[in-house]
Amino acid sequence: MLSARLEVALECGLVAWPDTGRIAVIAPGEDADLSTLPKDRTDVIQRHFPAHARLKGQGFTTLTALTGPYVASLLVMPRAKAEARQSFARAMAATDGPVIVDGMKTDGVDSFYRDIRKRGEVSEALSKAHGKLFVVTGGDFSDWLDMNGVAPAGSFSADGPDPGSEALVAVLPPRLSGRVIDLGAGWGYLSDAILTREDVTHVDLVEADHIALGAATSRITDERAAFHWADARDFRPAKPADHVVTNPPFHQGRRTEPELGQACIRASAAMLTPSGTLWLVANRHLPYERVLEDTFKEVSQLDGPAAYKLFRAKRPKSRNRKG
């Protein structure tokens, strides 16, 4: 855990927070223990809305991007290699002092440490609690800023459309109409398809990843589109929607958590008109049938690829609708 490694690093002198100047903490989880940092001069950089909101509630200054210059930075290494490289290179560019990297072995911190040692000035690694922490004081990593794909590294399906989303687009009716919510919109693939329907009057793109939403905002210029950085489980539209279209998340880090998708189904019902429809795609193994039947009056499974389940759920039950 970050707190365990960071505490030892401070005790042994591997890490020492400067007495003055701003410090950046990049991509900590919402449950990260940041109590050893000077809160009044620490910027927490978090692109994911739930963690951003939780850390802001703890009294930290929360941002979505580095502003610099910083006297020190702490990067909590993300799972995706390309995202880790980009985040680290940005931290090096924005920091005049040391950049501290903390990561789990299951997220590839061992190979990341080896890669940095080949080209930078780096301390010995502190190993504890199935992870490593080390300090980088120099090196040129500017080439790690390069980005390929349709969305920034670390975004869902950054290299191109997800096959599940493609399957969902294939079953959407050509005459889809009215107000639509793209729940968990990512970089906007589903919304692109929705906005080809002339009878659609409005699309709310709801996405918790600020950087992915920024990519969608850059790509989609249709005046019918509105963009919301929000937790899909808590979002409520200005007006009830006729349709919700979603490929909901079901991972928290490496853990499969179908409760995330189930919560999105319940939230969808609260966003819809009494006659509204939810269009949903899910990996074959995910247990969504019961919550769909508990939440909607009519549930149909549609034909699609064997790896996925496609659902059309109509008419949310009144107890699931709010406001």
Disulfide bonds with the S-S distance in Angstrom:
none
